[in-house]
Amino acid sequence: MPSLNRLIFIAAGIGVLIGWLLGFLPQEAGLREGVLYGSTLVGAVFIGLLKMILIPLVFTSIVVGVASLQAHHQVHRVWITTLLYFTLTSALAMLLALVVANVFKPGAGMSLMMFADAMASFEARQMTMPEFFQHFLSGLFKNPFEAFANGDILSVLMFAIFIGIALVAGGQRYQTVLQLMQELLDMLLRIIGWIMWLAPLGIMALLIRLVAEQDVALLVSMLGFIVLIFGTTVFHGAVVLPGILYAVTRKSPLWFLRGSREALITAFATSSSSAALPITLRCAQENLGVKRRIAGFVLPLGATVNMDGTALYEAAAALFVANLIGVELTLVQQLVVFMTAMIASSGAPGIPSAGMVTMVMVLQAVGLPAEAIAILLPIDRLLDTVRTAVNVEGDLVGSLVVQQLADDGAEYQGA
Ligand code: ASP
């Protein structure tokens, strides 16, 4: 029997193949409908299971991670290294996007009139920068039960950090609670191990639908832009991030790819860093040798605020829209795109097409019409695949880099 890792890989290939073949059947063919319906069911069960485990997992892994880092006076170092890494890699991704977009000028030869209908019927939700900040900050601290119930990772994360620090501040007094958290986390990881057995089927189902439901004519008309975004995102994921990994840890890119494959394919198929998080955590700990205290801290945080793929996309797409409209963005305006895309990608939750919502802010910051989102939305399900995989890859590389630079390397019980 092939390993699970390999099964997932094979299943992803079969999923794409079946999806592609279904494209040849007429829309109303019974076989096509049947396969799509079955795929919807299996995909929904798989994503449902991942979501079921997600919030308890984020909570316990952050509590246990922060408590053991705090107990060994490493929290500050890890915190600072993590944030520096997140900022630096997102900045690199956007720089890459801006350079590529300036060189290739995507959208320059196309006419905006092609999209006039879509734009006229689309009403973009406007959000100004101050509103965005207010929204972001007020989302950080919430009633934990509300946050748990709504699956609001960022506020669950904040609450868990407080609990982790308080557990250590209380010393021996809260030993039982800490132990309870460690055992709970162990249990959840065991359940993830079971869910993983459904991963090949779940991923296959998601990919069948993804491929079968693409509007080929639309894809062809936007082909240049799509190829450019894919190429640049893949370059960041295949060259820049592995380069950083190698420079800091001397780990080979192939070793990394083998160890993180399950997480990357899941991110690709679900288009959600959050849904992939249980698998990302598992890959980091079991395949890449990241300690629980580091993985438990860096990965959940990364899944919500560190999105290299999204940052890259938002910067490139803003220039694409500018080209379509026929305006040349000045250097200062491009700097504004850079800054807003940085904030917008951090503010985007790890769910499908979240980047599209925060993208509006980037467009508005340089006076581009928010309605232009209507042009990008129909191809977003496709672009979101690679973007999300690179988002998750950035988090995984981050956990290895932070472990190398900020962890004292010692073994502690349960961490
Ligand atoms: N789908 C992406 C993620 O979950 C977010 C985005 O839309 O860019 O990481």
Boltz pocket constraint, residues with backbone or C-beta under 6 A from the ligand:
constraints:
  - pocket:
      binder: B
      contacts: [[A, 271], [A, 272], [A, 273], [A, 274], [A, 303], [A, 307], [A, 309], [A, 310], [A, 348], [A, 349], [A, 350], [A, 351], [A, 352], [A, 353], [A, 354], [A, 355], [A, 356], [A, 384], [A, 387], [A, 388], [A, 391]]
      max_distance: 6.0
